[in-house]
């Protein structure tokens, strides 16, 4: 990476994370251009081959860092990911790139890939059939189990449901036609406030760099759902599982959620390729934004001749 590299920071919301990343990148001499996906376009008339990025004229960024992809229609999300695919095709390092984001945002693919890699994850079923979903739920209840119903696309603990009886299965229109079902992992807390917990491990550049315990008010442990954070020691089990999970989904950096059952077995619950770390930063001494920025900048070529001439 050379000084004065020009970085595209994609964020439709200039949130705390985007501001911290900007500060960290500028500290290393980089110029940061904030971009909203809504400002970008495919354009095959001239200039940079096929892409129009405000602030870059007839040039490409030396690298692109994705902080946030806002919600939108299927067409909008496809287009935004297309921009990231396009940048990668033009040789621009993208952190994390579209393939990784697709692998992690789609919970069904994430579960498939994690299971294929041999990582312990909760038993998972994904189906469009309400009859099949009902059969799965009936059997789990019969076996004294519970199921967690999650939106196929979703984050921050929104839309989660705990299914504890056969009558609780929602209609297809309530789940956008897809049932993503996971076996509930019993941590032995019985849902008591403050005792339900999991670990969030931040992986950057193939290393587990920080971790925290999230304690929920109930069985949901997301910070935005009211969970509290406390510092956690990164032991070998957490580090190994988190690093392998991030690598399996192709993530340059990721927030990996891990839970432990009553028998002491750890499970990977989720891998987030655009993770928030504000809660983790609050219980961690190291500057996590700087850690992420430094790893990103280390991946840029020594010289990036992106300017289009002639």
N, C-alpha and C positions, 0 to 999 in steps of 0.2 A: 504494500500500500504506500503510495506517495502522499506527501502533504498536499492539502487542498483538493483531495478527492471530492467529487460531487456525488452526494448520496441522495437517493429518492427514499423518503420515509413515507410509506403509505399508511394513512390513518384518516378515516372520515370524522374522527373526533379527537381534537388536540387534548387528550386526557393527561393525567399525571404521568403515565408510562411514556407517552410520546415526548413529553417535555423533558423527562429524565434522560431518555435516550438521546435527544437532541443535544443536551448539555454534555453528555459523555462523548458523543461523536465530535463535537466542536472542540472539546478539550484535547483531542488528538489531532486537531488541525483540519478536520473534514468540514466541508460546506454541506449543510443539510437543506434540502428542498422538500417541504411538506406537500404531499399530493393526496387529493381525494380521488378515488376511482371514478367518480362522476365527471371529473375534469379530463380524463384520458379518453383516447379514441384510437381505433384502428383507421389508418389512412394510407392508402397505397399510391397516392398521387406523387409523392416525392419526399425529399428529406430523409430522415431516418427510416429505413425500410419498414413500412407498414405501421409504425407506431407514432402517435402524437402525445407527447408528455409536456404539459405546461412547465415553463421554466428551464427547459433544456434545448429549445430551438432545434437546430439541426444536429443534435448530439444525443448520446445516450448517457445515462448515469453510470458512474464507475461501479455502483452496486445499488441494490434495492433491499430495504428492510421493511418487512410487513408487520405493522403494529396492530392494525385492525381492519377487518372486512365487515362493513355494516350489513345488517339484514336487508333483504330485498327479494324480488321475485326470482324464480328459477332462471329466467333470462338474464337478469342483472348479475346474479352470482356467477353464472356461466361466463359472462363477459368479463367480469373482474378477474376471475381465475385465468381467463384467456390472456389478459394483459401480462400476467405473471408468466404464463407459458411462453408468451411471445418474447419477453425480456430474456428468459433463459435460452430460447432458441437463437437469440442474437448474441449470446455469450456473456450476458450480464449476470453476475452472481446475485441470486435472490435468496433471502434468508427470512423465514423458511420458504421454500419454493412451492409452487402450486400442487405438485404431486403429494408432498407431505401434508399440506393443508387438506387436500381431498381425502387422504388416508385417515386423518384424525377427525375431521368434522363428521364424516360418515361413520357413525358408531358401529354399524354392521361390518364394514370393511376393517375397521380398527380391531374389533373383536376377532375377526377371521385371521388377520395377520398375526396378532399376538398369540393366538392359539396355535397357529401353524409354526411359530417360532419356538413353541414349547414353554411359553411363559404361563404361569398359573393365573387364570382369570376366572371370574364367576361363570358358571354354566349359563350359556346364552342361547336364546332362540329369537329369530327374526322372521316374521311372516306377514303376508297380507291377508291371510285367511283368518277370519274371526273364529271359525270352527276349530281350526288347528290351535289357535291361541287359547281357546276355552279348554280344549283337551289338555294342553300343557298346564294351565292353571289348576284344573281339577286334580291332576296327578300330583302336583306340588303340594296342594292343600291336603290331599289324602296322605302324603308322606310327611305331614306336619311341617311343611316348609312355607315360604312366602316368596313372592316375586316382586321385583322392582320393575315398573313400567317407565321407560324413558322415551322422550322424543328422539327420533332418529337423528335429527339435527337440533342441537340445543346445547346450552352451557349454563354455568353459574347456578346449577341446581334447580333451574326453572322447569316446571312441567313434570316433575318426578311424582310418581304415585306408588304407594306400597299396597300391593294386592294381598289381602289376607283371607278372602272368602271367594267362592266361585261367582257370586253375584256382582263382584266389583269390576269385572272386565268391561271397559267402556266400548261404546259402539265405534265402528270404523271411522265415521266422520269426526269423532273426537280425537283421533290420533293420526289424522291425515292419511288414513288407509294403511298404516304400517304399525305392527306390534313389535316393539323391541323389548324383549323380556329377559331379565337377568335374575338368577337365583339370589335371594337376599342373603348376605353374609352376616351371620350372627356373631357379634363381637362380645356377647355376654353382658351387654349393658342394659338390655331390656328397654331401650329407648329413653333412659333416664337422662334428663338435661345435664350436659357437661361431661357425660361419660361416653357418649357415642363419639368416636374419633377415627380419623385416618391421618395419613401422612401426605403432604405435598412435597415432592422432591424436585428441585430445579436442576436440570441437566443442561450444560452449556459446553459445546465442543467436545462431546464424548466423555465429559466428567460430571459427576454429581457434585455441585458446588454449595448447595444449601438445602436445608429441610426444615419443616415445621410440622407440628401437630395441630390439626384443626378439631376443635371440640364443638359439636353442634348442640343446639337447644333441643333437638330431637334426633331422628336418625339421619337427617340430611346435614352434611358437614361443610357446605360451601360458605365462604366468608360472607358473600352477599345475602345469604339466607340467615345470617345472625351468628355464625360460628365464631369462636374466639381462637386466636393464634398463640402458640407458644413455641419457643425454640426447641429443636429436636437434634439429637446426635445422629450423624450419618454413620450407621453401622454397615458392615459388609453386605448384609442382605438387602437393605434398602438401596444402597449404592448400585449393586450389581443389577438388581431388577430394574431400577429406573434407567440406567444407562442402556441396558439391553432393549428395553421397551422403546426408548427414544430412537435407537439405531434401527430397530425393526421397522418403524414407520418412517424412517429417513429424515428425522428431525435434526437440524443443526442445534436448536435449543428447544426445550420443552418443559412443561410442568407435568409431572407424572404423579398420579394419585394412587396410593397403595393402602390397603386395609388388611387387618389381621383377624382371623377368626378365633374362636374359643380354644381351638387346638394349637394355636400358635402358627398357623399356616398363613403366609402372606399372599395377597392377590393384587394384581394390577387392575384397577378399576377403570382408569381412563388416562389418555395421553393428550395433552393440550398443546397444539403447535403455535398458538398465539396466546401464551399464558399471561395472566396478571401476576404480579409479584409484590404488590404494595403491602399486602399483609405479611408476606415473608420478609420484606425489607424491614418491617417494624420490629422483627425479633432477630435480625441478622446484622452483624457488625460490618461485613464487607459490602461494598457498593455494587449491587447486582446489575444495575444499568451499565456501569462501567465494564463489568465482566462480560456482559452480552455484547456491548459495543466493541470491545477489544477483540473478542473472538470473531465477530463479523468482519472487522477491518483486516484481520490477519488473513482472511480468505480472498481479499482483493488482489488482483495482479499487481506486480510492481509498477507496471506502466499500462495504462488503459487507453489505447488509441481509438476512442469511440467517435471522434469528430468526423463527420461526413464531409468530404471535399469534392470539388469538381461538379 
